Amino acid sequence: MQPDDPGASEQELAAREAELAEREDRARSADDGAGLRKLADERDLLAHERDQAASVRDLAAESRRHRAHDRDARAHLRDKRSAGEHDNEDPGFPDRFLSGRDRDSSFGDLADALSDERHARQDRQAAADDRRGASDDRKAAAEATAAAAHQAEQDVTNLRASAERRGLIGQAQGLLMAAHKISADDAFTLLVQESQARNIKLRDVAREKVEQFGH
């Protein structure tokens, strides 16, 4: 990127920003912690590139200000020479014409310098926004990872409880089968009927039977 063309990659950065925001929305919707962490790194890179673009714009502004100063100096020298040589008469018109052109160019350079400085501030603000976005992505990633870990722990707890419940009911069935000389289906039916009649959970009925017949 040339100092006189600091906005050459502005469209590219804007396109990357839009594409990145879309991917972040998808990752948040899916609670994709790993994806969000990767996107946070991309946000940081985008912020770094915007800082670089801002630095290039600042250099361009400084160069234009120097050029404007040089043109003003040339205009001043021409005016001084024209006044000295021609006593401000018509023969000095070419010098005055060139001086006016230099001053016009100087004004244009100063206007461009101000524009570069304004865009540099915008680039740095966008870079700061990107870094905040990266921080938000990492926070969302941590929350998604914590939620996934909690769900996994809950799933393990539920599986253990289910296995214990099935084992307890199985023991109760076996004890009822041996005590009453009945089939497994009949033993399970007895447990269900007592659970419904007493309005207590099936595993609590099974626990009572194990304690009753297991000793």
N, C-alpha and C positions, 0 to 999 in steps of 0.2 A: 504494500500500500504506500503510495506516494504522499508526502506531507501535504501537497496541494489537493489531494483527493481523499480526505479522511473518512468520507462516507461510503467508500467503495463496497464495504462488506455489510453495510447497515441492513440491507434487505435479507442477506443470508442470516444474520443474527436474529432478525425478527421472525424468519421462517423457522429457525431452530427453536426459538422461544415458544412459538405456537405448537409445534410438534411435541416439544417436551411437556408442555402443560396438558396436552391431550393424553400422553402416556401416564402422567402423574394421576390424572383423574381415574384412569383404568386401574392403576395399581392400588389406589386408595379404596376403590370399590371392591377390589378383590382381596383387601387386607394383605397385599403382597409385600411383606417386610423386606425381603431380599431385593425385590425390584425397586422399592422406594430408596433403599440405601444406594443402589447403583445410580438412580436418577438424581440423588443428592450430589453425588460426585460430578455428574454431568452439569448440574446447576452451578457448582463451584467453578468448573472449567469455563462455562459461559460467562460467569462474572469476571473471571480473569481476562478473557478475551475482550470484554467490554471495557475493562480498565485499560487494556492496551490500546483500544480504539480511542479512548478518551485522551491518552497520552499523545497519540499521533495528532489528534485534533489540537491539543495544546501547542505542539510543535509547529503545526501549520499556522496557528494564530500568531505565535511569536515571530515566525518568518514573515508573515504578512505585515505585522507591525513594523518590523525592521525595514521592509521594502517601502512602506508608507513614509517612514522617517527619511529614508534616502531620497525619495521623490520630493518630499517637502524641502529637503536641503538643496536639491538641484534647482527647484523652482525659485528658492530664495536667492541662490547664486545668479541665476539668469536675470531675475528682476534687478538685482544689484548691478550686474554688468550692463544691462540695458539702460538703466538710469544713468550710469557713469559715462557710457559711450555715446548715448544719443540724447541725453538730457530729457528723457521721457517724450521724445518726438516720435513721429511715425516710423522712422527707420528701425526703431527697436521693436516693432510689432512681432517679428518672428520669434524673438526671445520671449516676449510676453505670452505669445500663443503657446509655446512649448511649456512655459511655466504653468499656464492654466491647465494644460493637458496633464502635466505631472500632478497638479493638485487634485484634479478629478480622479486620476488613478490612485492617488494616495487615499482619497475619501473612500473609493471602492475597496481598497485593501483593508482599511480600518473597519468597514462594514463587514467584510468577509471574516476578519479576525474576530469580531464580536459574535458572528454567527458560529464560528468554530468553537469559541469558548462556551457558548450556550449549549451547543451539541455535546461538548465534552462533559458539561455538568449533567446533561441528560443521560449520557452513557454511564457516568459514575453512579447516578441515582438508580439506573436500571441494574447496574452491577450489585449495588447494595440490596435491591429487591431480590435479585437472584440468590444472594447469600442468605437472606431471610427465608426464601423458598427452600433452599437446601436444608436449612435448620428445621423447617417445618416437615420436610420429607423424612429427615432422620428421626424426628420425634414420632411421626406417624409410623415409621418402620419399627421403632422400639415398642410402640403400643400394640402393633399388629403381632410382633414376636411374642410379647407378654401374653396377649390374648390367646395365641395359638398354644403356648406352653400351658396356660391355665386350662384350656379345653382338653389338651392331651392328658393332663393330670386328672381332670374330671372323668374322662373316658376310662382311664385305668381304674379309678375308684369305682365307677359304675360296673365295670367288668368284674372286678373283685367281688363286689356286692352280689352281682348276679350269680357268679360261680358259687359263692357261699350259700346263697339262697337255694340254688338248685341242689347243692350237696346236702343241705339240711332237709329239704323236702324228700330227697331220695332216701336219706336215712330213715325218716319217719315212715315213708312208704314200706320200706323193707321190714321195719319193726311191726307195722300193722299187718303186713302179709304173714309174718311168722306167728303173730299173736292170734289172728283170726282165721288163718288158713284161707286167705283170699288172694285174688290176682292183683297185679300192680295197678291196673285200671280201677279196680274196686277200691283199693287202698287210697288212691288219689282222689276218687269221688268222695270218700268219707272225709278226707281232709278239707275238700272244697265245701262240702255241706256244713261242716262244723264252723268253718271260717265265715260262711254266709249267715248261719244261724246266730253266731255270737258277735257278728259284725267286727271281726278282728282280722288282721292280715294273715294270709296263708302261711307265711314263714313263722309267725308267732304260734300258730296252731301246731306247725311241724316241730318247733322248738319244744313245745310242751310235751308232744308225743315222744320225742327223743329222750327228754328228761324222765317221762313216766315209764317208758318201756325199756329204756337203756340201762336201767340199774337193776 
